[in-house]
Amino acid sequence: MYWLSGSGPFGSAILPVLLLVVFIESGLLFPFLPGDSLLFTAGLLTKQADPFAPLWLVLVLAPIAAFLGDQAGYWIGHKFEKPLRNRPDGRIFKQAYIRESHEFFEKHGPITVIICRFVPIVRTYAPLVAGMSGMRYKVFVLYNAVGAVLWAAGVTLLGWLLGNIAFIRDHIDLILILIVLVSVIPMMITAATKLMARRRKGEPIQEHPVEHEE
């Protein structure tokens, strides 16, 4: 725990890295960052005798980083609507992510800006879709602010509250490992599902030339 304490070798870098990850995951088209687990862990680590930062500072700065990340995502969608709609799929950017976010947005309306905060991948692309779809900026800012506070401060506070439990406090190292594993499992399942789907779609294409030759 010395490595994650305020006086440890990484003590001064933990808060800036946390805020950077929250900012990027909130709207800069890079959805595969462990924002939830980092916020939870940050709250838990503030229970140390020598924390990397006081809880109140994390509760103030993390929502600000989340709010600014969504602002960046909104303006990217608003300014680059046509290029983004015509952009081919890449390793990180997928048109399917935008379609899924748009469907989520249409189903739940403006409150999606709040709801999507708690949905991995969707929370990254929802502000982008909001900007592309021409959602009124005043409405977006309001819901964005509420969602940023509920998510960033709420998850951090949850980690801090659970730090009061003796078992969690005494086994924090194992819990950190578990949090990382839990964060990665959904990504692995999603990747495996998509890979299997692609293989199933590709099977008839691969078999057709063989049948034709016979």
C-alpha positions in Angstrom: 0.0 0.0 0.0 3.1 2.3 0.3 3.2 2.5 -3.5 -0.4 3.9 -3.5 0.0 6.2 -0.6 0.6 10.0 -0.6 4.3 9.6 0.2 4.8 6.7 -2.1 6.7 7.0 -5.5 3.5 7.4 -7.4 1.6 9.4 -4.8 1.7 12.7 -6.7 0.7 11.1 -10.0 -2.4 9.1 -8.9 -4.8 12.0 -8.8 -3.7 13.5 -12.2 -3.9 10.1 -13.9 -7.3 9.4 -12.4 -8.7 12.8 -13.7 -7.1 12.2 -17.1 -8.7 8.7 -17.4 -12.1 10.0 -16.3 -11.8 12.9 -18.8 -10.8 10.7 -21.8 -13.4 8.0 -21.1 -16.2 10.5 -20.7 -16.1 11.7 -24.4 -12.9 11.4 -26.3 -13.8 8.2 -28.3 -11.7 5.9 -26.1 -14.2 3.7 -24.2 -12.0 0.9 -22.9 -10.7 2.6 -19.8 -11.6 1.4 -16.3 -13.3 4.6 -15.1 -15.7 2.9 -12.7 -13.1 0.8 -11.0 -10.6 3.7 -10.8 -13.1 5.9 -9.1 -14.2 3.2 -6.7 -10.5 2.4 -5.9 -9.7 6.1 -5.5 -12.4 6.4 -2.9 -11.2 3.3 -1.1 -7.6 4.5 -1.1 -8.6 7.8 0.6 -9.2 5.8 3.7 -5.5 5.2 4.2 -3.6 7.0 7.0 -1.5 8.6 4.2 -3.9 9.0 1.2 -2.8 10.3 -2.2 -5.4 13.0 -1.8 -8.2 14.0 0.6 -11.6 12.6 -0.2 -13.2 16.1 -0.6 -10.6 17.0 -3.3 -11.4 13.8 -5.3 -15.2 14.4 -4.9 -14.7 17.9 -6.4 -12.2 17.3 -9.2 -13.5 13.9 -10.5 -17.0 15.3 -11.4 -15.3 18.3 -13.1 -13.1 16.0 -15.2 -16.2 14.0 -16.1 -18.2 17.1 -17.0 -15.4 18.5 -19.2 -15.0 15.1 -20.9 -18.6 15.1 -21.9 -18.3 18.7 -23.1 -15.5 17.7 -25.4 -17.5 14.8 -26.7 -20.5 17.0 -27.4 -18.5 19.5 -29.4 -16.6 16.8 -31.3 -20.0 15.4 -32.4 -21.4 18.9 -33.2 -18.4 20.1 -35.2 -17.4 16.9 -37.0 -20.8 15.3 -37.7 -20.3 14.4 -41.4 -16.7 13.1 -41.1 -17.6 10.9 -38.1 -20.7 9.5 -39.8 -18.5 8.5 -42.8 -15.5 7.4 -40.9 -14.7 3.7 -41.3 -14.4 1.4 -38.3 -11.0 1.2 -36.6 -9.6 -0.5 -33.6 -11.2 1.9 -31.2 -13.8 3.8 -33.1 -16.8 1.8 -34.3 -19.9 3.0 -36.1 -21.8 0.3 -34.1 -21.0 2.1 -30.9 -22.6 5.3 -32.3 -25.7 3.4 -33.4 -26.0 1.7 -30.0 -25.6 5.0 -28.2 -28.1 6.7 -30.6 -30.7 4.0 -29.9 -30.1 4.3 -26.2 -30.5 8.1 -26.6 -33.7 7.8 -28.5 -35.3 5.4 -26.1 -34.5 7.4 -22.9 -34.4 11.0 -24.1 -32.3 13.7 -22.6 -32.0 11.8 -19.3 -29.7 9.4 -21.3 -26.9 11.9 -20.5 -27.3 10.9 -16.9 -28.2 7.2 -17.4 -25.3 6.5 -19.8 -22.8 7.6 -17.1 -23.3 4.2 -15.5 -23.1 2.2 -18.8 -19.6 1.4 -20.1 -18.9 2.3 -23.8 -22.3 4.0 -24.0 -21.1 6.8 -21.7 -18.2 7.6 -24.0 -20.4 7.9 -27.2 -23.6 9.4 -25.7 -22.3 13.0 -25.7 -20.9 12.5 -29.2 -24.4 11.4 -30.3 -26.0 14.3 -28.5 -23.8 16.7 -30.4 -24.4 15.0 -33.7 -28.1 14.9 -33.2 -28.4 18.6 -32.4 -29.5 18.3 -28.8 -29.9 21.7 -27.3 -26.7 22.7 -25.6 -28.5 24.2 -22.5 -30.3 21.0 -21.9 -27.2 18.9 -22.4 -25.2 21.0 -20.0 -27.8 20.6 -17.3 -28.0 16.8 -17.6 -24.3 16.5 -18.1 -23.6 18.3 -14.8 -26.0 16.2 -12.8 -24.7 12.9 -14.4 -21.1 13.9 -13.7 -21.8 14.5 -10.0 -23.9 11.3 -9.6 -21.3 9.1 -11.4 -17.9 10.4 -10.5 -18.7 11.6 -6.9 -21.1 8.7 -6.3 -18.8 5.9 -7.2 -15.9 7.5 -5.4 -18.0 7.9 -2.3 -19.2 4.3 -2.5 -15.6 3.2 -2.4 -14.9 5.4 0.6 -17.9 4.1 2.5 -17.0 0.5 1.9 -13.5 1.2 3.2 -15.1 1.4 6.7 -15.7 -2.4 6.5 -12.8 -4.1 8.3 -12.7 -7.0 5.9 -12.4 -4.7 2.9 -9.8 -2.5 4.7 -7.7 -5.5 5.7 -7.8 -7.1 2.2 -7.6 -4.1 0.0 -4.8 -5.6 -2.1 -6.9 -8.5 -3.1 -9.9 -6.3 -3.7 -7.9 -4.1 -6.0 -7.0 -7.1 -8.1 -10.6 -8.3 -8.1 -11.8 -4.9 -9.2 -9.4 -5.0 -12.2 -10.5 -8.5 -13.1 -14.2 -7.5 -12.9 -13.5 -4.4 -15.1 -11.8 -6.6 -17.8 -14.3 -9.4 -17.9 -17.1 -7.5 -19.7 -14.6 -6.3 -22.3 -13.5 -9.9 -22.8 -17.0 -11.2 -23.1 -17.9 -8.4 -25.6 -14.8 -9.1 -27.7 -15.4 -12.9 -27.7 -19.1 -12.5 -28.6 -18.2 -10.2 -31.5 -15.4 -12.5 -32.7 -17.8 -15.5 -32.7 -20.4 -13.5 -34.5 -17.9 -12.6 -37.2 -16.8 -16.1 -37.6 -20.4 -17.4 -38.0 -21.0 -14.8 -40.7 -17.8 -15.7 -42.4 -18.4 -19.4 -42.6 -20.8 -19.5 -45.6 -18.5 -17.1 -47.5 -15.6 -19.5 -47.0 -17.5 -22.6 -47.8 -19.1 -21.3 -51.0 -16.1 -21.5 -53.3 -15.4 -25.1 -52.2 -18.9 -26.2 -52.9 -18.7 -24.5 -56.3 -15.5 -26.4 -57.3 -17.0 -29.7 -56.3 
